[in-house]
Amino acid sequence: MHLFLALCISTIVTGAAIEQRDAVPPGYVAAPYYPAPHGGWTSDWSESYRKASLLVSNMTLAEKTNLTAGTGIFMGRCVGNTGSALRVGIPQLCLQDGPLGVRNTDHNTAFPAGITAGATWDKDLLYRRGVAIGEEFRGKGVNIHLGPSVGALGRKPRGGRNWEGFGSDPVLQAYGGALSIKGIQSVGVIATLKHLIANEQEMYRMYSLVKPGISSNLDDRTLHELYLWPFAEGVRSGVGSVMIAYNAVNGSACSQNSYLINGLLKDELGFQGFVMSDWLAQISGVSSTLAGLDMSMPGDRHDLPIVLGNSYWMFEYSRAVLNGSVPVDRLDDAVTRILAAYFQMGQDQNYPRPNFDTNTQDAEGPLYPAALISPRGIVNEFVDVQANHAEIARDVSRDAITLLKNQNNVLPLRRNATLKVFGTDAEKNPDGINSCNDQGCNKGTLGMGWGSGSARYPYMDSPIDGFKARGATYQFFNTDSFPSNSNPSPNDTAIVFVSADSGENYITVENNPGDRTSSNLNLWHNGDKLIKDVAAKYANVVVVVHTVGPVILEEWHDLPAVKAILFAHLPGQEAGASLMQVLYGDVSPSGHLPYTLPKSESDYPQSVSLVGYQIGQPQDTFTEGLYVDYRHFNKAKVTPRYAFGHGLSYTTFAYSNATITAVTPLTATPPTRPAKGETPSYSTAIPPASEAYWPENFNRIWRYLYSWLDKNDADNAAKAANSTTKYPYPEGYSNVQGPGPQAGGAQGGNPALFDVAYSISVTVSNTGSRPGKAVAQLYVQFPSTSTVDTPIIQLRDFEKTSTLAPGTSQTLNLRVTRKDLSVWDVVSQNWIIPVVDGDYGLWLGDSSDALHLRCGTARGSCAGEQTSPV
């Protein structure tokens, strides 16, 4: 492929100026891919597309364009509000954040964050959490839930939004995302998988008048094998919507990157839903349309004052269709995709309307808060959607708690233990649990990061609340400096609460603009010194860490007094009782790290550092390729403090009686993909200008975004369609639908990729004295005869036992698919198995550095007590 310098078409679709985008390093490709593939060709969406096409064929131009964009920021109850098509029965669609609960509302649950859910390594809990989140969004009348997040992948340990996803591995992210989607959509809510793609830091992510957004430059293989992997599984699960990222990829903004949207997402992955922009991420009109964007949110332009009420789409979209700049079938497909998702989730059947207002907590207020003059009415009905979801949230919070160290079995605590508790992280924010907008502060117990991925707490069950409920004998020092009056006693157990926070770029907290720039990977609020000071006075110290991601423990980890370390991650509202159940031994801890903990930040490759200011477009080049997180540590032979997947229990487990069974015979390349099915067919004739005229006597709301045009504007646009001046389409543009790439064929890609190649069973036995749950992690090691560079081991599956009583066992079944044994071949543009008859090692254990049971595909047998490959 040649390096394609894509066109950045200015957003005014008539008389458009063409700007060349900034150059990226040689070899990084943003190839043109046109046209946008039509949806509806997979059988599992055919009925929804049939219903949608019947409506679309009866809709006017303005009705269609009205559904493709938001009506403006702060111009409705929800964070995003599409236009409507009431004549054909389609209301405004409500879009609302976020991945861990309904943002900016009341009587909702503040669920544990994605990173916490990932730390459970429990597929059932991931699904149950998704169902509960979906029930709350439906109960609030939200059509489209803006989650789950599987990008950022967590490539950069200081990245601001890593905590919204499930961990720094594509398979862990994939299961977290796909199971969440299945749960959310099981109750009729459209899930939104985000952010496509490679949005790995917050700084410089957005385009502005003075600077382009950061360009993530990555090669095709890395894109497929790491960053696209969880999106493929999310699409395979039937997700209804995908949100593109703010940044560019290989120099082309994600919102108009035809290779990403048309090529990878819609054609190769067979995505049947609709693609939306992140808020103000759309930077052009026609070019983003042609590149496959289906919905613009919140509808406003990114480069003009929002108060002016300008849009790249809405009325401009109507104009662009009338003047021939946008082919009619592109608009029809976009609207069909939106409506197909609506029907696919059954939202045409008694779906509730929004009963909350994201802009205010008052019962009454303006219906359009950003308007100069707005009608007023009831905007909040205070509907309680919590049901029994606190129990699910507590289960996730508890089973995510990861015991890293437990010397002398200082944990679990004795019921009558005398405790000294230190650190402001142990108690609620004294200013109020929701006193900081979008949780944009780190004060009190850290239950979630900050930004659009946050939610309001209905309450915060803090660790101190938990100690009180237990009737514990404790003294609490609500300070992050060691107090002089703690009066240490030899019988005391000291518990120190510390934290590390991050969030989204529009809020800066303690000099951290989303990413952890000021704090680096250190604990916040004097945490390291507090632990050291406590350890100097007390003989038994337990450290509890609430954190968004990796932190450096070296200053105090090996101190003799520091006996136990727990990562409680981001527990949401249920920080107290869940922790008490583990501290006091009601349950054994069963969480495992969803990322690696290094000994030093210099243990990472330099390329995963945050990118600072650069003249022109900031360039972030992924030179580490596949070697992210544990893949890098293993290759570089750097021993981390704690490996990916590490987690201790109060009991012990043994893995035995493993078997491997060949299921589907393998070939070097997958079988030929299925052909695309039929897609809806519409007239390609430009509609009459009258379909975009303003209705007579219509009462306009100032700065509300409408899809209609004044009669003269519409008529002039229609005349322009017959002029000799034509829209300057981008290089490589075509309007001829293609059969699709070899690697495609169904949702998620060629269905043969997901054929089970080998099934593996293993017996897990509780060999200790307490009940507990174990996690079996399966990693693939490619044959030594392979000439393709691959990481030493790569996670491919995992399963968690139920609670095992001492002396009992459970057999777990895991699987390895064709895709799990494949690599992406950049020449043939397909997944290939590099050594079909080679001996793939399928390693089992409870951590990435504790794999002692190996099953070999060549002999079809398994053996224990093997030397771990890393």
Disulfide bonds with the S-S distance in Angstrom:
Cys78-Cys94 2.00
Cys436-Cys441 2.08
Cys855-Cys862 2.07
